[in-house]
């Protein structure tokens, strides 16, 4: 069990865990998850960590079929600029390895901004905290579990 799954169980949040055999040669962990689980890419969300101009880290959750827009997430977080966080900072703050970063159960709770498109689906998929493991849950439950904010942050 990962910290993300433990958080959902502790808070009695309805979810399903889906496992698949991860291929280490895969270029995109999220698209691999979509294909192996037979789920539309728009329903699988990736968790990205950015560093803001004020030195704070923020989590962005966007569909794997899109790109995070750094200007939009900076604006949504109330900062002037954002850049992708250094891998070591991501792993240290979340407790997860790249490719398996979950928005749930992070070691250090970071502000989380979820793309508005999350509301287009009855359930969505996010990493459960390791490569090859996804959690399916309702967007509302994810937003509540991470105390997230909604904004348009992808293109």
C-alpha atoms as a printed R data frame, in Angstrom:
    type eleno elety resid chain resno       x      y       z
1   ATOM     1    CA   UNK     A     1   0.000  0.000   0.000
2   ATOM     2    CA   UNK     A     2   1.227  3.483  -0.862
3   ATOM     3    CA   UNK     A     3   0.704  6.650   1.212
4   ATOM     4    CA   UNK     A     4  -1.857  7.805  -1.385
5   ATOM     5    CA   UNK     A     5  -3.962  4.661  -1.018
6   ATOM     6    CA   UNK     A     6  -3.597  4.811   2.775
7   ATOM     7    CA   UNK     A     7  -4.900  8.392   2.787
8   ATOM     8    CA   UNK     A     8  -8.003  7.397   0.818
9   ATOM     9    CA   UNK     A     9  -8.689  4.399   3.062
10  ATOM    10    CA   UNK     A    10  -8.181  6.450   6.236
11  ATOM    11    CA   UNK     A    11 -10.709  9.029   5.017
12  ATOM    12    CA   UNK     A    12 -13.172  6.421   3.665
13  ATOM    13    CA   UNK     A    13 -12.956  7.846   0.141
14  ATOM    14    CA   UNK     A    14 -14.331  5.535  -2.524
15  ATOM    15    CA   UNK     A    15 -11.674  4.463  -5.028
16  ATOM    16    CA   UNK     A    16 -10.390  1.562  -7.119
17  ATOM    17    CA   UNK     A    17  -6.756  0.583  -7.538
18  ATOM    18    CA   UNK     A    18  -5.593 -0.546 -10.982
19  ATOM    19    CA   UNK     A    19  -2.248 -2.250 -11.545
20  ATOM    20    CA   UNK     A    20  -0.409 -2.917 -14.780
21  ATOM    21    CA   UNK     A    21   3.062 -4.102 -15.743
22  ATOM    22    CA   UNK     A    22   5.185 -0.989 -16.207
23  ATOM    23    CA   UNK     A    23   7.583 -0.986 -19.165
24  ATOM    24    CA   UNK     A    24  10.770  0.870 -18.179
25  ATOM    25    CA   UNK     A    25  11.390  1.845 -21.823
26  ATOM    26    CA   UNK     A    26   8.096  3.765 -21.994
27  ATOM    27    CA   UNK     A    27   8.476  7.437 -22.977
28  ATOM    28    CA   UNK     A    28   5.378  8.647 -21.125
29  ATOM    29    CA   UNK     A    29   4.209  7.039 -17.896
30  ATOM    30    CA   UNK     A    30   0.733  8.565 -18.180
31  ATOM    31    CA   UNK     A    31   0.116  7.524 -21.769
32  ATOM    32    CA   UNK     A    32   1.422  4.063 -20.922
33  ATOM    33    CA   UNK     A    33  -1.134  3.885 -18.082
34  ATOM    34    CA   UNK     A    34  -3.904  5.017 -20.428
35  ATOM    35    CA   UNK     A    35  -3.037  2.388 -23.020
36  ATOM    36    CA   UNK     A    36  -2.480 -0.514 -20.633
37  ATOM    37    CA   UNK     A    37  -5.663  0.212 -18.670
38  ATOM    38    CA   UNK     A    38  -7.726  0.871 -21.814
39  ATOM    39    CA   UNK     A    39  -8.780  4.327 -20.593
40  ATOM    40    CA   UNK     A    40  -9.028  7.538 -22.626
41  ATOM    41    CA   UNK     A    41  -5.975  9.789 -22.149
42  ATOM    42    CA   UNK     A    42  -8.276 12.643 -21.073
43  ATOM    43    CA   UNK     A    43  -9.234 10.634 -17.942
44  ATOM    44    CA   UNK     A    44  -5.673  9.878 -16.848
45  ATOM    45    CA   UNK     A    45  -4.054 12.771 -14.994
46  ATOM    46    CA   UNK     A    46  -0.366 13.374 -14.360
47  ATOM    47    CA   UNK     A    47   1.022 15.041 -11.269
48  ATOM    48    CA   UNK     A    48   3.692 17.671 -11.919
49  ATOM    49    CA   UNK     A    49   5.572 19.791  -9.404
50  ATOM    50    CA   UNK     A    50   6.669 23.322 -10.229
51  ATOM    51    CA   UNK     A    51   8.854 25.832  -8.428
52  ATOM    52    CA   UNK     A    52   7.384 29.324  -8.216
53  ATOM    53    CA   UNK     A    53   9.265 32.630  -8.338
54  ATOM    54    CA   UNK     A    54   8.637 32.935  -4.580
55  ATOM    55    CA   UNK     A    55  10.604 29.645  -4.082
56  ATOM    56    CA   UNK     A    56   7.513 27.624  -3.099
57  ATOM    57    CA   UNK     A    57   6.626 24.313  -4.728
58  ATOM    58    CA   UNK     A    58   3.147 23.746  -6.170
59  ATOM    59    CA   UNK     A    59   1.520 20.637  -7.635
60  ATOM    60    CA   UNK     A    60  -0.285 20.764 -10.974
61  ATOM    61    CA   UNK     A    61  -2.640 17.950 -12.013
62  ATOM    62    CA   UNK     A    62  -3.381 17.831 -15.754
63  ATOM    63    CA   UNK     A    63  -4.531 15.217 -18.299
64  ATOM    64    CA   UNK     A    64  -1.666 13.161 -19.743
65  ATOM    65    CA   UNK     A    65  -2.829 14.207 -23.220
66  ATOM    66    CA   UNK     A    66  -1.931 17.851 -22.491
67  ATOM    67    CA   UNK     A    67   1.003 20.011 -21.439
68  ATOM    68    CA   UNK     A    68   1.124 22.018 -18.229
69  ATOM    69    CA   UNK     A    69   1.183 25.751 -19.016
70  ATOM    70    CA   UNK     A    70   3.724 27.319 -16.661
71  ATOM    71    CA   UNK     A    71   2.310 30.838 -17.031
72  ATOM    72    CA   UNK     A    72  -1.196 29.661 -16.171
73  ATOM    73    CA   UNK     A    73  -0.148 27.670 -13.104
74  ATOM    74    CA   UNK     A    74   2.000 30.573 -11.878
75  ATOM    75    CA   UNK     A    75  -0.982 32.914 -12.198
76  ATOM    76    CA   UNK     A    76  -3.299 30.409 -10.477
77  ATOM    77    CA   UNK     A    77  -0.780 30.109  -7.619
78  ATOM    78    CA   UNK     A    78  -0.398 33.878  -7.286
79  ATOM    79    CA   UNK     A    79   3.198 33.982  -8.525
80  ATOM    80    CA   UNK     A    80   4.952 35.754 -11.386
81  ATOM    81    CA   UNK     A    81   6.786 32.743 -12.809
82  ATOM    82    CA   UNK     A    82   6.962 28.973 -12.560
83  ATOM    83    CA   UNK     A    83   9.512 26.450 -13.755
84  ATOM    84    CA   UNK     A    84   9.509 22.680 -13.492
85  ATOM    85    CA   UNK     A    85  10.904 21.707 -10.099
86  ATOM    86    CA   UNK     A    86  14.220 19.892  -9.921
87  ATOM    87    CA   UNK     A    87  13.746 16.096  -9.745
88  ATOM    88    CA   UNK     A    88  15.525 15.910  -6.365
89  ATOM    89    CA   UNK     A    89  13.170 18.576  -4.939
90  ATOM    90    CA   UNK     A    90  10.133 16.696  -6.289
91  ATOM    91    CA   UNK     A    91  11.204 13.409  -4.728
92  ATOM    92    CA   UNK     A    92  12.238 15.019  -1.429
93  ATOM    93    CA   UNK     A    93   9.005 16.986  -0.991
94  ATOM    94    CA   UNK     A    94   6.539 14.351  -2.216
95  ATOM    95    CA   UNK     A    95   8.239 11.160  -1.066
96  ATOM    96    CA   UNK     A    96   7.583  9.643  -4.487
97  ATOM    97    CA   UNK     A    97   9.886  8.835  -7.430
98  ATOM    98    CA   UNK     A    98   9.395 10.564 -10.777
99  ATOM    99    CA   UNK     A    99   6.870  8.713 -12.896
100 ATOM   100    CA   UNK     A   100   5.057  7.640  -9.744
101 ATOM   101    CA   UNK     A   101   4.268 10.984  -8.118
102 ATOM   102    CA   UNK     A   102   0.756 10.962  -6.708
103 ATOM   103    CA   UNK     A   103  -1.223 14.051  -5.742
104 ATOM   104    CA   UNK     A   104  -2.312 12.023  -2.679
105 ATOM   105    CA   UNK     A   105  -0.351 11.245   0.467
106 ATOM   106    CA   UNK     A   106   2.676 13.385  -0.261
107 ATOM   107    CA   UNK     A   107   5.328 13.664   2.444
108 ATOM   108    CA   UNK     A   108   5.028 17.465   2.485
109 ATOM   109    CA   UNK     A   109   1.530 18.684   1.657
110 ATOM   110    CA   UNK     A   110   1.913 21.107  -1.239
111 ATOM   111    CA   UNK     A   111  -0.674 23.457  -2.670
112 ATOM   112    CA   UNK     A   112  -2.430 21.551  -5.453
113 ATOM   113    CA   UNK     A   113  -4.033 23.059  -8.538
114 ATOM   114    CA   UNK     A   114  -6.113 20.787 -10.749
115 ATOM   115    CA   UNK     A   115  -7.000 21.583 -14.343
116 ATOM   116    CA   UNK     A   116 -10.664 22.482 -14.891
117 ATOM   117    CA   UNK     A   117 -11.031 19.584 -17.352
118 ATOM   118    CA   UNK     A   118 -11.084 17.227 -14.378
119 ATOM   119    CA   UNK     A   119 -14.763 18.115 -14.002
120 ATOM   120    CA   UNK     A   120 -15.582 16.605 -17.420
121 ATOM   121    CA   UNK     A   121 -15.430 13.034 -16.082
122 ATOM   122    CA   UNK     A   122 -17.321 10.942 -13.537
123 ATOM   123    CA   UNK     A   123 -14.073  9.230 -12.531
124 ATOM   124    CA   UNK     A   124 -10.435  9.968 -13.269
125 ATOM   125    CA   UNK     A   125  -7.131  8.151 -12.805
126 ATOM   126    CA   UNK     A   126  -4.060  9.437 -10.948
127 ATOM   127    CA   UNK     A   127  -0.866  7.742  -9.889
128 ATOM   128    CA   UNK     A   128  -1.184  5.714  -6.729
129 ATOM   129    CA   UNK     A   129   2.425  6.454  -5.841
130 ATOM   130    CA   UNK     A   130   4.462  4.083  -7.948
131 ATOM   131    CA   UNK     A   131   4.899  3.279 -11.600
132 ATOM   132    CA   UNK     A   132   2.324  0.756 -12.774
133 ATOM   133    CA   UNK     A   133  -0.247  1.605 -10.102
134 ATOM   134    CA   UNK     A   134  -3.190  3.971 -10.640
135 ATOM   135    CA   UNK     A   135  -6.087  5.091  -8.469
136 ATOM   136    CA   UNK     A   136  -9.524  5.667  -9.991
137 ATOM   137    CA   UNK     A   137 -11.774  8.053  -8.067
138 ATOM   138    CA   UNK     A   138 -14.267 10.859  -8.584
139 ATOM   139    CA   UNK     A   139 -12.865 14.318  -9.337
140 ATOM   140    CA   UNK     A   140 -14.744 15.786  -6.370
141 ATOM   141    CA   UNK     A   141 -13.191 13.239  -4.014
142 ATOM   142    CA   UNK     A   142  -9.703 14.011  -5.330
143 ATOM   143    CA   UNK     A   143 -10.241 17.760  -4.993
144 ATOM   144    CA   UNK     A   144 -11.440 17.293  -1.424
145 ATOM   145    CA   UNK     A   145  -8.636 14.855  -0.495
146 ATOM   146    CA   UNK     A   146  -5.888 17.244  -1.625
147 ATOM   147    CA   UNK     A   147  -7.731 20.441  -0.652
148 ATOM   148    CA   UNK     A   148  -7.210 21.449  -4.272
149 ATOM   149    CA   UNK     A   149  -8.009 24.506  -6.321
150 ATOM   150    CA   UNK     A   150  -9.403 24.404  -9.852
151 ATOM   151    CA   UNK     A   151  -8.004 26.523 -12.689
152 ATOM   152    CA   UNK     A   152  -7.203 26.272 -16.359
153 ATOM   153    CA   UNK     A   153  -3.537 25.250 -16.251
154 ATOM   154    CA   UNK     A   154  -2.952 23.203 -19.388
155 ATOM   155    CA   UNK     A   155  -2.882 23.618 -23.146
